[in-house]
């Protein structure tokens, strides 16, 4: 796959509508040509302390950030006609679908591909198939794991190799 958009969400809690950040990396002809990162005001606006510990995003970081529809409107033109790729795509596609539903947006049935499943199928020798492990296998040092843009970049690296 030479043309796609790698996407990653971070959420504030267990609700899929609680996206608090998004990272997107656009790949065309096998090269990363654009990227996008934004914080999002989550719904519900409750942060589970465990989630803050994972990604470091706090209520204070997102209290003045836009809601998902405003952020998504900036992304839609960038991903037009591209399949989406995520590491553990059921999570990210689920968040995207639930956000569209929550905000009464038409969901255009984006095709989603999963680098987690691809790595489990193709890389049997790895000790695990977590994003940072698979990214390291392909030479990408994911030092900012759980930052949505860094995770999307790692996913794009993996997708270029496996999909």
Beta strands, then each sheet from edge to edge (+ up, - down):
strand 1: 4-11
strand 2: 19-28
strand 3: 31-39
strand 4: 83-86
strand 5: 112-114
sheet 1: 3+ 2- 1+ 4+ 5+
end
